[in-house]
Amino acid sequence: MRDEPRARNDTDAVAKYLSAFESVGKGSWQDAPAWLADLRQNAIRAFAESGFPGRKDEEWRHTNLTPLLQAPFVPLVNGVTDAVAESQIEALAIPELWKNRLVFVNGSYRPALSSIAGQGDGITVGGLASVAADGQPLLEQHLARLADPGANPLAALNTAFAQDGTFVHIAEGASLEEPIYLLYLTSTLEDGGATHPRNLVVLSPHARVSVLEHYVSACAAAHFTNGVTELVVADGASLEHVRVQDECLLAFHVSATHGSLGRTANLVSYNLSFGARFARNDVSVALTGENALCTLNGVYLGTGERRIDNHTSIDHVEPACESHELYRGILGGKSRGVFRGRILVRPNAQKTDAKQTNNCLILSDEAVIDTMPQLEIFANDVKCTHGATVGELDEEAVFYLQARGIARPDARGMLTHAFASEVLSRLSNEAARSFLETRLKTILPQKTGV
């Protein structure tokens, strides 16, 4: 039940989405099986009952959705040819990852622009809609199991409206050496378009793969991306998951990533927020098998009047699991950031080792960060720590560089870049790491301020 009466603008916004579902959303995935049609109907019903989360909802207390509710975002019609999309992608994509790629334009999968090497031998990669039409049993088994539409109104919207997305299955003992590159391009000249990408990655026992999601814009129009990714990592499997949000500064971006780890499974996650006017990233991982290992990394950059919210949750369910978390933010101008990190240690999760760190660098007097680490521990034999720092650049370090002939503005730029690049340096894929380092240098202030 909602914690507050629905505001008038919420009522209007909900009505617009319900109307859009009847006219557009319901017709997506025409060849989908009955269970998926029921799932979508139940999701839009859950959204109609809950509405958008409000400021009295604890998980959204620091997130102001009013600008999002005021815009009449409706699902984008494809309307972009492969040739046009290809020319736009050329300047935005990571070329070194082009070998294994799935390309989506305005929410729709583009086979002509996509190519996956290494299919077969226990490896399945494809568009979610076509996989659903083929009757893939893993889809019914796992889709919307971790990202419950009844628990998150934005996830419910995604479940109802998703036109397409990615399905990845790596069979037991199989591995793919090259990363799977998922490129989501929004290309529109008009304000008010929305896409709802949906991804499902399933790793069977002892499988291994790396997946990189990349969200970009080839437009100067206000648009809304609402993405959901579910990661199922079975016993002994290993997954590196990278999510890069680099959309235009008129965009609204909401994402929810949910993971489940089996015994001795390993998940390494990177959540990188470089763009959008408003961005909220939720990452929730449950360690459901003994000796599982979860590592969450993040970088978020705020310029102008941008808003970037990061909410993480790590649920230690079973004993002897480890989690390590490092998020770093850089805020300048009048930007505002939120970091809320929750670690839950259940009674059975003895021998837990959990560490959470959030560091934020403030580059202007008007930038603001709200940082809220949370530990909820119900076991008595654990090692759990959290730390948060908020501050300006170290003046001694700036002076040190100046003493070696580096101008003060350049010294500040170098230190700012080094602060964020420490997280990127952990990426295992050299091509992705190099591209993102270069992109970071482009976005970050090279002089003073933001």
C-alpha positions in Angstrom: 0.0 0.0 0.0 1.2 3.5 -0.7 2.6 5.6 2.1 1.0 8.8 0.9 -2.1 10.0 -1.1 -1.3 10.2 -4.8 -0.6 13.7 -5.9 -2.5 15.2 -8.8 0.5 15.1 -11.2 1.1 11.5 -10.3 -2.5 10.6 -11.1 -2.2 12.3 -14.5 1.1 10.6 -15.2 -0.2 7.1 -14.3 -3.2 7.6 -16.5 -1.0 8.5 -19.5 1.1 5.3 -19.0 -2.1 3.2 -18.7 -3.4 4.7 -21.9 -0.1 4.1 -23.7 -0.1 0.5 -22.6 -3.6 0.0 -24.2 -2.6 1.7 -27.4 1.1 0.7 -27.8 2.6 -1.5 -25.0 0.1 -4.3 -25.1 0.9 -4.9 -28.8 4.6 -5.5 -28.2 6.0 -9.0 -28.6 3.0 -10.2 -30.8 4.3 -13.7 -30.9 5.0 -14.0 -27.2 3.6 -17.0 -25.2 0.6 -16.7 -23.0 2.7 -16.6 -19.8 4.5 -13.5 -20.9 1.3 -11.7 -21.9 0.0 -12.5 -18.4 3.2 -11.2 -16.8 2.9 -8.0 -18.7 -0.8 -7.6 -17.7 0.0 -8.3 -14.1 2.8 -5.7 -14.2 0.7 -2.9 -15.6 -1.9 -3.8 -13.0 0.7 -3.5 -10.2 1.8 -0.2 -11.5 -1.8 1.1 -11.7 -2.3 0.1 -8.1 1.0 1.6 -6.7 1.5 4.6 -9.0 5.0 6.2 -8.9 6.9 6.1 -5.7 6.7 9.2 -3.6 9.0 11.1 -1.2 7.5 9.3 1.8 8.5 5.9 0.3 11.7 5.2 2.2 13.6 3.9 -0.8 12.7 7.1 -2.8 12.9 9.6 0.0 15.8 11.5 -1.6 14.7 11.1 -5.2 12.4 13.8 -6.7 10.5 12.3 -9.7 8.5 15.4 -10.3 10.3 16.4 -13.6 9.8 12.9 -14.9 6.1 12.9 -14.1 5.6 16.2 -15.8 6.7 15.0 -19.2 4.3 12.7 -21.2 6.8 10.0 -22.1 5.4 7.4 -24.4 7.1 4.4 -26.1 9.3 5.5 -29.0 8.3 4.4 -32.5 11.3 2.9 -34.2 11.5 5.2 -37.2 15.2 5.1 -37.8 16.8 3.2 -40.6 19.7 0.9 -40.1 21.9 3.2 -42.3 21.1 6.2 -40.2 21.6 4.3 -37.0 24.9 2.9 -38.1 26.2 6.4 -38.9 25.2 7.6 -35.5 26.6 4.6 -33.7 30.0 5.1 -35.3 30.8 8.1 -33.1 29.4 6.6 -29.9 30.2 2.9 -29.7 33.2 1.1 -28.4 34.8 -0.2 -31.7 37.1 -2.7 -30.0 34.0 -4.6 -28.7 32.3 -4.7 -32.0 33.0 -8.5 -32.5 30.2 -9.6 -30.2 27.4 -7.1 -30.2 23.7 -6.7 -30.0 22.4 -3.3 -31.2 19.1 -1.8 -30.2 17.7 1.4 -31.7 14.8 3.1 -29.8 14.2 -0.1 -27.9 14.1 -2.5 -30.9 16.7 -5.1 -31.7 18.5 -4.6 -35.0 19.8 -7.9 -36.3 21.4 -6.3 -39.4 23.6 -4.2 -37.1 24.4 -7.0 -34.7 26.8 -9.9 -34.7 27.6 -12.6 -32.1 30.7 -14.8 -32.6 31.0 -18.0 -30.7 27.3 -19.0 -30.6 26.6 -22.7 -30.1 28.6 -25.0 -27.8 26.4 -24.0 -24.9 26.3 -20.2 -25.6 23.0 -18.5 -26.6 22.8 -14.8 -27.2 19.8 -13.1 -28.8 17.0 -10.5 -28.7 14.6 -11.2 -25.9 11.5 -10.9 -28.0 12.6 -13.5 -30.5 13.9 -15.8 -27.8 10.5 -15.6 -26.1 8.7 -16.4 -29.4 11.0 -19.5 -29.7 9.7 -20.8 -26.3 13.0 -20.7 -24.4 12.1 -22.3 -21.0 14.8 -20.4 -19.1 12.9 -17.2 -19.9 9.8 -18.3 -18.1 11.8 -19.7 -15.3 13.8 -16.5 -14.6 12.2 -13.4 -16.1 10.8 -11.0 -13.5 11.8 -13.4 -10.6 14.5 -11.2 -9.3 13.1 -7.8 -10.4 9.6 -8.2 -8.9 7.1 -5.9 -10.6 5.1 -5.7 -7.4 8.1 -4.3 -5.4 9.2 -1.5 -7.7 6.8 0.6 -9.8 9.5 1.5 -12.4 10.4 -2.2 -12.8 6.6 -2.9 -13.3 6.6 -0.2 -16.0 9.6 -1.9 -17.7 7.9 -5.3 -17.5 4.8 -4.0 -19.1 6.3 -1.9 -21.8 9.6 -3.6 -22.8 9.7 -3.9 -26.6 12.9 -6.0 -26.5 16.2 -6.6 -24.8 18.9 -9.2 -24.5 18.9 -12.9 -23.4 22.2 -14.5 -22.6 22.6 -18.1 -21.5 26.0 -19.7 -20.9 25.7 -23.4 -20.3 27.5 -25.4 -17.6 31.2 -25.2 -17.9 31.1 -23.0 -21.0 32.8 -19.6 -21.4 33.0 -16.8 -23.9 36.3 -15.0 -24.1 35.1 -11.9 -25.8 32.8 -9.6 -23.9 29.2 -9.4 -25.1 28.5 -5.8 -26.0 24.9 -4.5 -25.7 24.5 -1.1 -27.3 21.2 0.8 -26.7 20.8 3.9 -28.9 18.1 6.4 -28.5 17.7 8.5 -31.7 14.8 11.0 -31.9 14.2 14.6 -32.8 11.2 15.1 -30.6 10.8 15.3 -26.8 8.8 12.7 -24.9 10.0 9.3 -26.2 10.6 6.4 -23.8 12.3 3.0 -24.1 12.2 0.1 -21.6 15.1 -2.2 -22.3 15.0 -5.6 -20.5 18.0 -8.0 -20.1 18.3 -11.4 -18.7 21.7 -13.1 -18.2 21.7 -16.7 -17.0 25.0 -18.5 -16.1 24.8 -22.2 -15.4 27.3 -23.8 -13.0 30.9 -23.0 -13.7 30.1 -20.8 -16.7 32.0 -17.6 -17.4 31.3 -14.4 -19.4 31.6 -10.6 -19.5 28.6 -8.4 -20.5 28.8 -4.7 -21.1 25.6 -2.6 -21.5 26.1 0.8 -23.1 23.3 3.4 -23.2 23.9 6.4 -25.6 21.9 9.1 -27.3 22.1 10.5 -30.8 19.7 13.4 -30.2 19.2 16.6 -28.4 15.7 15.7 -27.2 14.3 14.9 -23.8 13.7 11.1 -23.5 13.3 8.5 -20.8 15.2 5.2 -20.6 13.9 2.7 -18.0 16.1 -0.4 -18.0 16.0 -3.6 -16.0 18.6 -6.3 -15.9 18.5 -9.6 -14.1 21.6 -11.6 -13.5 21.4 -15.3 -12.5 24.9 -16.6 -11.5 24.8 -20.3 -10.6 27.2 -22.3 -8.4 30.9 -21.7 -9.4 30.0 -19.3 -12.2 31.7 -16.0 -12.9 30.2 -12.9 -14.4 31.7 -9.4 -15.0 28.8 -7.0 -15.7 29.5 -3.4 -16.8 26.8 -0.8 -17.2 27.7 2.5 -18.9 25.1 5.3 -19.0 26.3 8.1 -21.3 23.1 9.6 -22.6 22.5 13.3 -23.5 22.0 15.9 -20.8 18.3 16.1 -21.6 17.7 12.5 -20.8 16.0 10.8 -17.8 17.5 7.4 -17.0 16.3 4.9 -14.4 17.9 1.4 -14.1 17.5 -1.6 -11.8 20.0 -4.4 -11.8 19.2 -7.5 -9.8 21.6 -10.4 -9.2 21.5 -13.8 -7.5 24.7 -15.7 -6.7 25.0 -19.4 -6.0 27.7 -21.3 -4.0 31.2 -20.0 -4.8 29.8 -17.8 -7.6 31.5 -14.5 -8.4 30.0 -11.3 -9.7 32.0 -8.1 -10.5 29.8 -5.2 -11.3 30.6 -1.7 -12.6 27.9 1.0 -12.7 29.2 4.1 -14.6 26.9 7.2 -14.8 28.4 9.8 -17.2 25.3 11.4 -18.7 21.6 12.3 -18.4 19.8 15.2 -16.7 18.5 12.7 -14.1 19.8 9.3 -13.4 18.9 6.7 -10.8 20.7 3.4 -10.6 19.5 0.6 -8.3 21.8 -2.5 -7.8 20.5 -5.4 -5.6 22.4 -8.6 -5.2 21.5 -11.6 -3.1 24.3 -14.0 -2.0 22.3 -17.2 -1.8 25.1 -19.8 -1.8 28.0 -20.3 0.6 31.4 -18.7 -0.3 29.9 -16.4 -2.9 31.8 -13.2 -3.8 30.2 -9.9 -4.9 32.1 -6.8 -5.9 30.2 -3.6 -6.8 32.1 -0.7 -8.3 30.7 2.7 -9.4 31.6 6.1 -10.8 29.1 9.0 -11.1 29.7 12.4 -12.5 27.6 15.5 -11.9 27.8 18.7 -13.9 25.5 21.7 -14.2 22.2 21.0 -12.4 22.3 17.2 -13.0 20.9 14.7 -10.4 22.5 11.2 -10.0 21.2 8.7 -7.4 22.9 5.4 -6.6 21.2 2.9 -4.4 22.8 -0.5 -3.7 21.7 -3.5 -1.6 23.7 -6.6 -0.8 21.9 -9.4 0.9 24.1 -11.9 2.7 21.8 -15.0 3.0 24.3 -17.8 3.4 27.6 -18.2 5.4 31.1 -17.3 4.5 30.3 -14.9 1.7 32.2 -11.7 0.8 31.1 -8.4 -0.6 33.3 -5.4 -1.5 31.9 -2.1 -2.7 33.6 1.0 -4.0 31.6 4.0 -5.4 33.2 7.3 -6.3 31.4 10.5 -7.3 32.5 13.8 -8.7 30.0 16.7 -8.3 30.4 20.2 -9.6 28.2 23.1 -10.5 24.8 22.9 -8.9 24.6 19.1 -9.3 23.3 16.8 -6.6 24.1 13.2 -5.8 22.7 10.4 -3.6 24.5 7.3 -2.5 22.5 4.9 -0.3 24.2 1.5 0.3 22.6 -1.2 2.3 24.3 -4.4 3.6 22.0 -7.0 5.1 23.5 -9.9 7.0 20.9 -12.6 7.8 21.0 -14.8 11.0 22.4 -17.8 9.0 25.1 -15.7 7.3 28.0 -16.3 9.8 31.6 -15.6 8.7 30.4 -12.8 6.4 33.0 -10.4 5.2 31.5 -7.1 3.9 33.1 -3.8 3.1 31.4 -0.7 1.7 33.1 2.6 0.7 31.7 5.7 -1.0 34.0 8.6 -1.7 32.7 11.9 -3.2 34.7 14.8 -4.5 33.0 18.2 -4.4 34.2 20.7 -6.9 31.9 23.7 -6.2 30.2 25.4 -3.3 26.7 24.6 -4.7 27.1 20.8 -5.3 25.5 18.5 -2.8 25.9 14.8 -1.9 23.6 12.8 0.4 25.5 9.6 1.5 23.7 7.0 3.6 25.6 3.8 4.4 23.5 1.2 6.1 24.5 -2.0 8.0 21.8 -4.5 9.2 23.5 -7.3 10.9 21.7 -10.3 12.5 24.7 -12.6 12.9 27.4 -12.4 15.5 30.5 -13.8 13.7 31.0 -11.3 10.9 33.4 -8.6 9.7 31.5 -5.6 8.3 32.7 -2.1 7.7 31.5 0.9 5.9 33.0 4.3 5.2 32.0 7.5 3.4 34.1 10.6 2.7 33.0 13.9 1.2 35.6 16.6 0.5 37.4 18.8 -1.9 40.7 18.2 -3.7 43.7 17.8 -1.5 45.5 21.1 -1.6 48.8 19.6 -0.7 48.6 17.3 -3.7 47.7 20.3 -5.9 50.7 22.2 -4.5 53.0 19.2 -5.1 52.1 19.2 -8.8 52.4 23.0 -9.1 55.9 22.7 -7.6 56.8 20.5 -10.5 55.8 23.1 -13.1 52.2 22.1 -13.6 49.7 24.9 -13.7 47.1 24.9 -10.9 44.0 24.3 -13.2 45.8 21.4 -14.9 46.9 20.0 -11.6 43.3 20.0 -10.4 42.2 18.3 -13.6 44.8 15.6 -13.2 43.8 14.8 -9.6 40.1 14.8 -10.4 40.7 12.3 -13.2 42.9 10.1 -11.0 40.2 10.0 -8.4 37.7 8.4 -10.8 40.1 6.3 -12.8 41.0 4.2 -9.8 37.7 2.4 -10.2 38.0 2.1 -14.0 41.5 0.6 -13.7 39.9 -2.5 -12.2 38.1 -3.4 -15.4 39.5 -6.6 -16.8 38.9 -5.8 -20.5 41.7 -3.5 -21.8 39.7 -2.2 -24.7 36.7 -1.2 -22.6 39.0 0.3 -19.9 40.9 2.4 -22.5 37.8 3.7 -24.1 36.2 4.7 -20.8 39.3 6.3 -19.6 39.4 8.5 -22.7 35.7 9.3 -22.3 36.3 10.2 -18.7 39.0 12.7 -19.7 36.5 14.2 -22.2 33.8 14.7 -19.7 35.7 15.7 -16.6 36.7 19.3 -16.1 40.3 19.7 -17.3 40.6 23.0 -15.6 38.8 24.3 -12.4 35.2 23.7 -11.5 32.6 21.9 -13.5 
